[in-house]
Protein backbone atom coordinates (compact mmCIF):
# COMPACT_ATOMS: atom_id res chain seq x y z
CA UNK A 1 0.00 0.00 0.00
CA UNK A 2 1.51 3.35 -1.01
CA UNK A 3 1.23 6.54 1.01
CA UNK A 4 -1.56 7.94 -1.16
CA UNK A 5 -3.66 4.80 -0.64
CA UNK A 6 -3.11 5.08 3.10
CA UNK A 7 -4.22 8.71 3.14
CA UNK A 8 -7.49 7.81 1.42
CA UNK A 9 -8.50 4.81 3.53
CA UNK A 10 -11.90 6.32 4.32
CA UNK A 11 -14.22 4.73 1.76
CA UNK A 12 -17.43 5.89 0.16
CA UNK A 13 -20.61 4.20 1.30
CA UNK A 14 -20.91 2.05 -1.80
CA UNK A 15 -18.59 1.04 -4.64
CA UNK A 16 -18.72 3.08 -7.82
CA UNK A 17 -20.91 1.05 -10.18
CA UNK A 18 -20.78 2.38 -13.70
CA UNK A 19 -23.95 2.45 -15.77
CA UNK A 20 -22.97 3.37 -19.31
CA UNK A 21 -25.13 4.35 -22.27
CA UNK A 22 -24.04 4.99 -25.87
CA UNK A 23 -26.33 7.33 -27.81
CA UNK A 24 -25.49 8.93 -31.13
CA UNK A 25 -21.90 7.80 -30.83
CA UNK A 26 -21.42 9.49 -27.43
CA UNK A 27 -20.69 7.71 -24.14
CA UNK A 28 -22.73 8.80 -21.11
CA UNK A 29 -22.88 7.87 -17.43
CA UNK A 30 -26.56 7.29 -16.69
CA UNK A 31 -26.04 6.51 -12.99
CA UNK A 32 -25.35 10.18 -12.19
CA UNK A 33 -27.14 13.43 -13.15
CA UNK A 34 -24.13 14.76 -15.12
CA UNK A 35 -25.42 16.13 -18.44
CA UNK A 36 -22.32 15.98 -20.64
CA UNK A 37 -20.73 12.87 -22.17
CA UNK A 38 -17.87 10.95 -20.57
CA UNK A 39 -15.79 9.98 -23.59
CA UNK A 40 -12.52 10.86 -25.32
CA UNK A 41 -14.16 13.53 -27.45
CA UNK A 42 -15.38 15.29 -24.32
CA UNK A 43 -11.97 14.90 -22.71
CA UNK A 44 -10.42 16.73 -25.66
CA UNK A 45 -12.93 19.54 -25.18
CA UNK A 46 -12.21 19.75 -21.45
CA UNK A 47 -8.48 20.03 -22.13
CA UNK A 48 -9.17 22.83 -24.60
CA UNK A 49 -11.53 24.49 -22.11
CA UNK A 50 -8.85 24.47 -19.42
CA UNK A 51 -6.48 26.28 -21.77
CA UNK A 52 -9.15 28.80 -22.79
CA UNK A 53 -10.19 29.57 -19.20
CA UNK A 54 -6.61 30.12 -18.13
CA UNK A 55 -6.18 32.61 -20.97
CA UNK A 56 -9.41 34.40 -20.02
CA UNK A 57 -9.07 34.36 -16.22
CA UNK A 58 -5.32 34.85 -16.04
CA UNK A 59 -4.85 32.40 -13.17
CA UNK A 60 -5.69 28.85 -12.14
CA UNK A 61 -7.20 30.01 -8.84
CA UNK A 62 -8.28 33.12 -6.94
CA UNK A 63 -7.87 32.06 -3.30
CA UNK A 64 -4.86 33.53 -1.43
CA UNK A 65 -2.93 30.28 -1.12
CA UNK A 66 0.86 30.19 -1.06
CA UNK A 67 3.69 27.69 -1.22
CA UNK A 68 3.07 26.51 2.34
CA UNK A 69 0.19 24.34 1.09
CA UNK A 70 0.93 20.64 1.29
CA UNK A 71 -2.30 18.92 0.24
CA UNK A 72 -4.62 20.06 -2.56
CA UNK A 73 -7.86 18.43 -3.75
CA UNK A 74 -9.57 18.96 -7.11
CA UNK A 75 -13.07 17.47 -7.08
CA UNK A 76 -14.61 16.58 -10.43
CA UNK A 77 -11.11 16.73 -11.85
CA UNK A 78 -12.11 15.50 -15.33
CA UNK A 79 -8.93 15.18 -17.39
CA UNK A 80 -6.94 16.55 -14.44
CA UNK A 81 -5.35 19.37 -16.42
CA UNK A 82 -6.06 21.88 -13.64
CA UNK A 83 -4.61 19.48 -11.08
CA UNK A 84 -1.54 18.79 -13.24
CA UNK A 85 -0.81 22.49 -13.59
CA UNK A 86 -1.28 23.07 -9.87
CA UNK A 87 0.99 20.13 -9.07
CA UNK A 88 3.71 21.71 -11.20
CA UNK A 89 3.11 25.12 -9.62
CA UNK A 90 3.30 23.63 -6.10
CA UNK A 91 5.89 20.85 -6.45
CA UNK A 92 6.13 20.36 -2.68
CA UNK A 93 2.38 19.68 -2.37
CA UNK A 94 0.51 16.43 -2.97
CA UNK A 95 -2.33 17.11 -5.42
CA UNK A 96 -5.30 14.75 -5.60
CA UNK A 97 -7.81 14.58 -8.43
CA UNK A 98 -11.19 13.00 -7.65
CA UNK A 99 -13.73 11.96 -10.27
CA UNK A 100 -16.10 9.15 -11.21
CA UNK A 101 -13.47 7.54 -13.40
CA UNK A 102 -9.91 8.09 -14.50
CA UNK A 103 -9.38 9.77 -17.90
CA UNK A 104 -9.05 7.32 -20.76
CA UNK A 105 -5.84 8.90 -22.04
CA UNK A 106 -5.07 12.60 -22.18
CA UNK A 107 -1.64 12.25 -23.74
CA UNK A 108 -0.14 14.16 -20.80
CA UNK A 109 2.23 12.62 -18.27
CA UNK A 110 1.04 13.42 -14.73
CA UNK A 111 3.48 15.09 -12.34
CA UNK A 112 4.96 12.83 -9.67
CA UNK A 113 3.12 14.71 -6.93
CA UNK A 114 -0.31 14.10 -8.50
CA UNK A 115 -2.53 11.13 -7.70
CA UNK A 116 -6.06 10.08 -8.64
CA UNK A 117 -8.82 8.77 -6.37
CA UNK A 118 -12.14 7.49 -7.76
CA UNK A 119 -15.13 9.06 -6.05
CA UNK A 120 -18.56 10.60 -6.43
CA UNK A 121 -19.01 14.17 -5.23
CA UNK A 122 -22.61 13.31 -4.32
CA UNK A 123 -21.42 10.78 -1.73
CA UNK A 124 -19.17 11.10 1.34
CA UNK A 125 -15.63 11.80 0.18
CA UNK A 126 -13.01 9.07 0.78
CA UNK A 127 -10.71 11.29 2.83
CA UNK A 128 -10.17 11.92 6.56
CA UNK A 129 -11.33 15.08 8.31
CA UNK A 130 -9.20 18.26 8.14
CA UNK A 131 -6.94 16.79 5.45
CA UNK A 132 -6.49 19.35 2.64
CA UNK A 133 -5.08 22.88 2.65
CA UNK A 134 -6.93 23.84 -0.53
CA UNK A 135 -10.05 22.30 -2.11
CA UNK A 136 -10.99 23.34 -5.64
CA UNK A 137 -14.18 22.57 -7.56
CA UNK A 138 -14.95 23.86 -11.04
CA UNK A 139 -17.93 23.58 -13.39
CA UNK A 140 -19.94 20.92 -11.59
CA UNK A 141 -23.27 22.75 -11.48
CA UNK A 142 -24.69 20.37 -14.11
CA UNK A 143 -23.67 17.41 -11.96
CA UNK A 144 -25.13 18.46 -8.59
CA UNK A 145 -28.91 18.52 -7.97
CA UNK A 146 -29.81 21.74 -6.20
CA UNK A 147 -31.05 19.95 -3.07
CA UNK A 148 -27.67 18.26 -2.65
CA UNK A 149 -25.48 21.37 -2.67
CA UNK A 150 -25.51 21.72 1.16
CA UNK A 151 -24.36 18.12 1.61
CA UNK A 152 -21.67 18.52 -1.06
CA UNK A 153 -20.32 21.65 0.62
CA UNK A 154 -20.48 20.01 4.03
CA UNK A 155 -18.14 17.31 2.73
CA UNK A 156 -15.77 19.84 1.18
CA UNK A 157 -15.62 21.66 4.51
CA UNK A 158 -15.11 18.41 6.42
CA UNK A 159 -12.01 17.42 4.46
CA UNK A 160 -10.51 20.94 4.59
CA UNK A 161 -8.21 21.70 7.49
CA UNK A 162 -8.89 24.72 9.73
CA UNK A 163 -7.40 27.75 8.00
CA UNK A 164 -7.59 26.07 4.60
CA UNK A 165 -9.51 27.43 1.62
CA UNK A 166 -12.36 26.15 -0.54
CA UNK A 167 -12.85 27.63 -4.01
CA UNK A 168 -15.86 27.16 -6.30
CA UNK A 169 -15.88 28.23 -9.95
CA UNK A 170 -19.09 27.93 -11.96
CA UNK A 171 -20.87 29.15 -15.07
CA UNK A 172 -24.52 28.70 -16.02
CA UNK A 173 -27.19 30.68 -17.82
CA UNK A 174 -25.64 34.09 -17.16
CA UNK A 175 -25.44 35.26 -20.78
CA UNK A 176 -25.80 38.86 -21.92
CA UNK A 177 -26.53 40.25 -25.38
CA UNK A 178 -28.11 37.11 -26.78
CA UNK A 179 -30.21 36.48 -29.86
CA UNK A 180 -33.32 34.37 -30.27
CA UNK A 181 -31.46 31.10 -30.91
CA UNK A 182 -29.24 31.45 -27.84
CA UNK A 183 -32.30 32.33 -25.77
CA UNK A 184 -34.06 29.20 -27.04
CA UNK A 185 -31.02 27.07 -26.25
CA UNK A 186 -30.86 28.39 -22.70
CA UNK A 187 -34.55 27.67 -22.18
CA UNK A 188 -34.02 24.09 -23.34
CA UNK A 189 -31.14 23.71 -20.91
CA UNK A 190 -33.15 25.08 -18.01
CA UNK A 191 -36.09 22.75 -18.73
CA UNK A 192 -33.93 19.63 -19.11
CA UNK A 193 -31.91 20.47 -15.99
CA UNK A 194 -35.08 20.96 -13.95
CA UNK A 195 -36.09 17.38 -14.76
CA UNK A 196 -32.86 16.26 -13.10
CA UNK A 197 -33.46 18.49 -10.08
CA UNK A 198 -30.77 20.95 -11.17
CA UNK A 199 -31.26 24.72 -11.00
CA UNK A 200 -28.52 26.92 -12.46
CA UNK A 201 -29.65 30.08 -10.62
CA UNK A 202 -27.88 29.47 -7.26
CA UNK A 203 -24.42 29.66 -8.83
CA UNK A 204 -24.82 33.44 -9.03
CA UNK A 205 -24.75 33.33 -5.24
CA UNK A 206 -21.81 31.04 -4.52
CA UNK A 207 -20.85 33.33 -1.65
CA UNK A 208 -24.15 32.56 0.08
CA UNK A 209 -23.53 28.83 -0.30
CA UNK A 210 -20.11 29.22 1.29
CA UNK A 211 -21.51 31.40 4.05
CA UNK A 212 -24.13 28.78 4.92
CA UNK A 213 -21.30 26.26 5.09
CA UNK A 214 -19.79 28.42 7.88
CA UNK A 215 -16.76 29.61 5.93
CA UNK A 216 -15.23 33.03 6.64
CA UNK A 217 -13.32 35.69 4.70
CA UNK A 218 -15.48 34.93 1.67
CA UNK A 219 -14.62 36.69 -1.58
CA UNK A 220 -16.32 36.55 -4.98
CA UNK A 221 -15.44 37.58 -8.51
CA UNK A 222 -17.59 37.69 -11.62
CA UNK A 223 -15.84 37.50 -14.99
CA UNK A 224 -17.73 38.48 -18.14
CA UNK A 225 -16.17 36.35 -20.84
CA UNK A 226 -16.53 37.25 -24.53
CA UNK A 227 -18.11 34.55 -26.69
CA UNK A 228 -16.79 34.89 -30.24
CA UNK A 229 -13.90 36.32 -32.21
CA UNK A 230 -15.33 39.81 -31.66
CA UNK A 231 -13.62 39.43 -28.24
CA UNK A 232 -10.22 38.64 -29.76
CA UNK A 233 -8.29 35.40 -29.57
CA UNK A 234 -9.60 34.59 -26.10
CA UNK A 235 -13.20 35.14 -27.19
CA UNK A 236 -12.70 32.87 -30.19
CA UNK A 237 -11.26 30.17 -27.93
CA UNK A 238 -14.20 30.41 -25.55
CA UNK A 239 -16.73 30.28 -28.39
CA UNK A 240 -15.09 27.13 -29.74
CA UNK A 241 -15.32 25.51 -26.31
CA UNK A 242 -18.90 26.69 -25.84
CA UNK A 243 -20.03 25.31 -29.19
CA UNK A 244 -18.40 21.92 -28.52
CA UNK A 245 -20.03 21.77 -25.07
CA UNK A 246 -23.42 22.56 -26.56
CA UNK A 247 -22.89 19.79 -29.14
CA UNK A 248 -22.28 17.40 -26.26
CA UNK A 249 -25.61 18.34 -24.68
CA UNK A 250 -27.66 17.03 -27.61
CA UNK A 251 -28.61 13.72 -26.00
CA UNK A 252 -29.43 15.45 -22.71
CA UNK A 253 -31.65 18.06 -24.36
CA UNK A 254 -33.39 15.61 -26.68
CA UNK A 255 -33.81 12.54 -24.45
CA UNK A 256 -34.40 14.33 -21.14
CA UNK A 257 -35.80 17.66 -22.32
CA UNK A 258 -37.80 16.36 -25.28
CA UNK A 259 -36.21 18.68 -27.86
CA UNK A 260 -36.60 17.59 -31.48
CA UNK A 261 -33.14 16.52 -32.79
CA UNK A 262 -33.53 18.39 -36.08
CA UNK A 263 -34.61 21.52 -34.24
CA UNK A 264 -31.58 21.13 -31.97
CA UNK A 265 -29.19 20.91 -34.92
CA UNK A 266 -30.72 23.93 -36.67
CA UNK A 267 -30.61 26.06 -33.55
CA UNK A 268 -27.06 25.00 -32.67
CA UNK A 269 -25.73 25.85 -36.12
CA UNK A 270 -27.09 29.41 -35.81
CA UNK A 271 -25.31 30.19 -32.54
CA UNK A 272 -21.79 31.23 -33.67
CA UNK A 273 -23.06 33.86 -36.09
CA UNK A 274 -25.49 35.11 -33.47
CA UNK A 275 -22.75 35.46 -30.85
CA UNK A 276 -20.70 37.55 -33.25
CA UNK A 277 -23.63 39.77 -34.23
CA UNK A 278 -24.76 40.44 -30.65
CA UNK A 279 -21.33 40.48 -28.93
CA UNK A 280 -22.54 37.85 -26.49
CA UNK A 281 -20.83 37.52 -23.10
CA UNK A 282 -21.01 34.78 -20.48
CA UNK A 283 -20.67 35.25 -16.74
CA UNK A 284 -18.15 33.07 -14.92
CA UNK A 285 -18.39 33.10 -11.12
CA UNK A 286 -15.61 32.35 -8.63
CA UNK A 287 -15.98 32.35 -4.86
CA UNK A 288 -13.68 31.20 -2.10
CA UNK A 289 -13.76 31.10 1.66
CA UNK A 290 -11.61 30.01 4.58
CA UNK A 291 -12.47 27.34 7.12
N, C-alpha and C positions, 0 to 999 in steps of 0.2 A: 504493500500500500504506500503510495507516494504522499508527500506532505499535502498536496492539494486535495487528495481523496480524504485524508484525515480531517482537514478543515471543513469539509462539507458532509460530515457524517450524518447530520440531521436530515432525514428523508422526508419527501412529500408523502401525503396520506396514502396515495395510490400510485402504482407505476404508470408511466406515460404510455397509454395505449393509442397508437396511431390509427385513425380512421381516415383513409385516403379516398378521394374521388377524382377522376379524370373527366373533365368536360371541355369540349372544344380544344383539345390539345393542351390544356392547362391542368396542373396538379394542385389540388386544394386539400386542406385539412378540414374535415367536416365535423370533427369532435370538439372544435373550439369556434368561437364567434368571429374569428379573424376573417376579414372580407377579401383580402388579396391572396393571390396564389402563393404556393410554397414550392417553387421549382427553379431551375437554373436560369430561366429567362427573367424571373423576378429578382433573383440574386444579382444578375447583371445590372438591373435597374437600380437596386438598392446601393450597389457600389457606386454607380454614376451619381445617384442622389447624394450620397455622402460627400463626394467631391464638390457637387454644386452647392450644397449647403455650407460647406466650409468657405467657399469663395464668397458666398452671399453674407454669411454671418461674421466672417473674419476670425473665428475662434471655434474650438471644439467644445467649449463650455463657458459658462458665465460665472459660476460660483467662485468665490475667492480662495481656492485651494492652492497649496504650494507644494514644494518638493519634500515636505515632511510626511506627506500621505504615504501609507504603506499598503493599503488594501482598497481596491476600487472595484465596484460592481456595475456592470452594464446589463440591465434587464431588457429582454426582447432584443438581444444583440444582433439578430439577423445574420449578415455575413461577417460581422465582427470588425468591420473596417474602423468604426469609431474606437472600439476597444484596442485594436492593433496600434492605431495612432497614439492613443493615450499611453499604452504600454511603452512605446518608443519615447514619448515625451517624459515619462516618469519611470526610468529604467530600474529604479530601486523599489518600485511598488509591484505588488502582485495584482494583476488585472484579470478579473473573472467575467466571462460572457455567459449569460444564461438565456436559453431559448428552448422552444419545443424540440428542436432537432438541430444537429450540427450541419453547417453548410455543406452542400454536396461537392464543392470544389471551387474555391474563389480564384485559384491561381496565385494566391499570395501566401508566403511563408509566415506563420505567426511568430511574433517575438517570443523569446524564451520565457519571459515573465508573464505571458498570457496563458490562461487555461479556460476550458469550456466545461460547463455543468448543465446537463439537461434539466429543464424545469418549466413549470407552467405558472405564469404570473398570477393566475386566478386561484392558485392553491398556496398553502404555506410554503415559504421558500426554504430550500434545503441548506440553511446556514445557521450558525449559532447566533444568539443575541449579541448586539453591540460589536459587530465583527468588522464592518467596513468604515473607512474614513470618508469615502465619497461614493454615493449611489446615483447613477445616471439612468434616465429612462426617456426615450425619444420615440415619438410617433406611434404610440400604442392606443390612441383613442378609438380606433376601429377594432380593437381587440378586447376592450374592457367594457362590459355592460355598465351602464350608469350606476345601477344599484350596487355594483361591486367595487366602485372606486374607493370608498372608505376602508374596506378590508385590504385592498391592494396597498394603499398608503400605510395602513397600520403595519403591514409586513415590511415595507421599505424602512419605516421608522425603527421597527424592532431590530433589524439587522445592521442598522447604522449606530456607530458608537456615539456616546455623548460628545458633543463638539463637532461631530462630523456633519457633512452637508448632503442634502438630497436635491437633485435638479430634475425638473420635468420640462420637456420641450415638445410642443404639440402644434398641429395645424389642422383646421377643419373647414368649415364653410365660410370663413371670414374673407370673402372676396369683395373687392370694390371695382367699380367701373366694368360691369359685366354686360354682355348682350343677352339676347333671348335664349340662345342655345346653352350658354353657360348657366343661366338661371334654371333652365329645364333640367340640366344635368345635376345641379345641386339639389333640386327638389327630389329627383329620383334617388339620390344618395341619402337624403334625409328620411324618405319613406322606407327604403330598404333597411337602413340602420335601425329605425324604430322597431321593425319586426324582429330584430335581434336584441332589443332592449338597450340600444346604444343611442345616446343623444350627444351630438357634437357641441352643443351650446356651453356646457360647463367648462370647456377648455379655455374659454375667454377669462375664466376666473380661477386659474390655477393657484393664485395666491390664497384664495379662500379655502381651497382644498388643503393646502399646506398648513394654513392656520388652524383648521379643524383637526389636523393631525398633530397639533401642539408643537409645531416648529416655531422658531423665533428668527429674528433678523431676516425676514422674508423680503426678497426683492423680485421684481418682475421687469421684463422687457418685451416690447412688441415690435417686431420687425415687419415692415411692409415690403414684401419681395416682388419685384417686377416679373410678370409672366409674359415672355416674348422678347424678341430681338430689339423691340423699341427700348428696352431697358439695358441694352448693351450685351456684352458676352455673357454676363451672369444671368441676365433675364432670359437669354436664349437657352442657356443650360437648364434653367429652372422650368421653362416651358417644355423642353424635351422630356425632362423627368415627369412633369405633370401629365403630359399626354400618354406616356407609357404606363403610368399608374392608372389613369382612367381606362386605358385598354384592358388592364388586368382586372378591372371591376366589372367587366361585361357579364360574367356568370353570376356574380352577386346581384347586380341590378336586374338581370333578366329572370333568374330562377327564384330569387327571394323577393325582389321588388315587382316582378311581373311586367317589366318593360319589354316591348316587342324588340327582338334582336335587330331587325332591319332599321327600326326607328333609332335604336342605340347607335348603330354604325353611321347613320346619316348625321345624327346630332354630333357625335364625336368628331367626324371629319370636318365639321364647320368650326370647331373650337379654335384652332391656331389662328386662322384669319380674324376671328372675332377678338381674340386677345390683343392682336396687333392694332386693330381698328379702335378699340376702346381703351387701350393702355391699362389692361387689367392688372391688379395687384392682389397679392394673397398675404394674409396676416399669419405670422409665425410667432408663437408665444413661448417664452421661456420664463420659468420661475424657479427660484431655489430658496431653501431655508435651512437653518441650522438646528440640530437636535440639542 
